[in-house]
Amino acid sequence: MPGIKRKRSSDCRQRGEFILEVSDNGLGFDEAAVFHGAVSFGFEGMNRWAESIGAKLDVQSKPAHGTNIFVRGTITEQDGSHE
């Protein structure tokens, strides 16, 4: 991907919660312009997916500073699925 020198993904499961993190040090973007301006079908789709598994999507980005995407949710003890 152009402009990305480092990318990372990880997941963490502890205390009945999970966190999926995807980050890069690419070009980044202005959050206000994307989330409060025109519709972004990519982020809308990711948000709907997160909601469908009972999780929350958090996107953090700044121009010239890359992007961090987090999906946080709860794991039920009964069946290991996401709440």
Kinemage of the C-alpha trace (Angstrom):
@kinemage 1
@onewidth
@group {chain A} dominant
@subgroup {mainchain}
@vectorlist {calphas} color= white
{ca met a 1} P 0.000 0.000 0.000
{ca pro a 2} L 1.442 3.392 -0.898
{ca gly a 3} L 2.677 5.463 2.021
{ca ile a 4} L 2.566 2.617 4.545
{ca lys a 5} L 5.881 1.599 6.028
{ca arg a 6} L 4.489 -0.325 8.990
{ca lys a 7} L 1.261 -2.200 9.476
{ca arg a 8} L 0.189 -4.271 12.432
{ca ser a 9} L -2.764 -6.301 13.516
{ca ser a 10} L -3.346 -8.046 16.799
{ca asp a 11} L -6.073 -9.369 19.011
{ca cys a 12} L -6.243 -9.552 22.759
{ca arg a 13} L -8.639 -11.630 24.857
{ca gln a 14} L -8.816 -11.010 28.561
{ca arg a 15} L -11.424 -10.665 31.277
{ca gly a 16} L -14.160 -11.850 28.914
{ca glu a 17} L -13.442 -9.097 26.399
{ca phe a 18} L -11.720 -9.021 23.051
{ca ile a 19} L -9.923 -6.248 21.225
{ca leu a 20} L -8.976 -6.470 17.568
{ca glu a 21} L -6.483 -3.806 16.503
{ca val a 22} L -5.318 -2.964 13.002
{ca ser a 23} L -2.917 -0.062 12.585
{ca asp a 24} L -0.535 1.482 10.089
{ca asn a 25} L 1.744 4.475 9.755
{ca gly a 26} L 0.414 5.468 6.336
{ca leu a 27} L -1.022 8.759 5.146
{ca gly a 28} L -3.918 8.827 7.607
{ca phe a 29} L -6.927 11.064 7.051
{ca asp a 30} L -8.988 13.815 8.628
{ca glu a 31} L -11.582 12.007 10.791
{ca ala a 32} L -13.976 14.961 10.803
{ca ala a 33} L -14.057 15.094 7.008
{ca val a 34} L -14.755 11.358 6.702
{ca phe a 35} L -17.177 10.800 9.556
{ca his a 36} L -19.057 14.094 9.472
{ca gly a 37} L -18.980 14.740 5.752
{ca ala a 38} L -19.728 12.423 2.876
{ca val a 39} L -20.839 8.862 3.538
{ca ser a 40} L -17.968 6.389 3.804
{ca phe a 41} L -19.294 2.980 2.786
{ca gly a 42} L -16.135 1.225 4.006
{ca phe a 43} L -16.418 2.533 7.555
{ca glu a 44} L -20.192 2.202 7.525
{ca gly a 45} L -19.800 -1.468 6.590
{ca met a 46} L -17.169 -2.066 9.276
{ca asn a 47} L -19.386 -0.380 11.863
{ca arg a 48} L -22.392 -2.503 10.889
{ca trp a 49} L -20.258 -5.657 11.100
{ca ala a 50} L -19.006 -4.686 14.578
{ca glu a 51} L -22.568 -3.974 15.738
{ca ser a 52} L -23.751 -7.324 14.324
{ca ile a 53} L -21.398 -9.162 16.701
{ca gly a 54} L -22.185 -6.871 19.631
{ca ala a 55} L -18.917 -4.961 19.374
{ca lys a 56} L -17.905 -1.320 19.010
{ca leu a 57} L -15.761 0.147 16.219
{ca asp a 58} L -13.294 2.920 17.052
{ca val a 59} L -11.228 4.547 14.285
{ca gln a 60} L -8.432 6.983 15.094
{ca ser a 61} L -6.521 8.768 12.354
{ca lys a 62} L -4.696 12.001 11.610
{ca pro a 63} L -3.266 13.189 8.311
{ca ala a 64} L 0.404 12.133 8.016
{ca his a 65} L 0.165 10.020 11.213
{ca gly a 66} L -1.473 6.776 10.100
{ca thr a 67} L -4.631 5.029 11.243
{ca asn a 68} L -5.625 2.800 14.165
{ca ile a 69} L -8.803 0.721 13.987
{ca phe a 70} L -10.110 -1.038 17.101
{ca val a 71} L -13.024 -3.454 17.451
{ca arg a 72} L -13.957 -4.139 21.087
{ca gly a 73} L -16.537 -6.594 22.382
{ca thr a 74} L -17.503 -9.133 25.024
{ca ile a 75} L -17.009 -12.894 24.868
{ca thr a 76} L -19.710 -14.955 26.535
{ca glu a 77} L -18.413 -17.716 28.797
{ca gln a 78} L -21.155 -20.150 27.794
{ca asp a 79} L -20.263 -20.635 24.167
{ca gly a 80} L -17.258 -18.402 23.468
{ca ser a 81} L -19.242 -16.282 21.031
{ca his a 82} L -19.274 -12.500 20.984
{ca glu a 83} L -22.024 -10.631 22.797
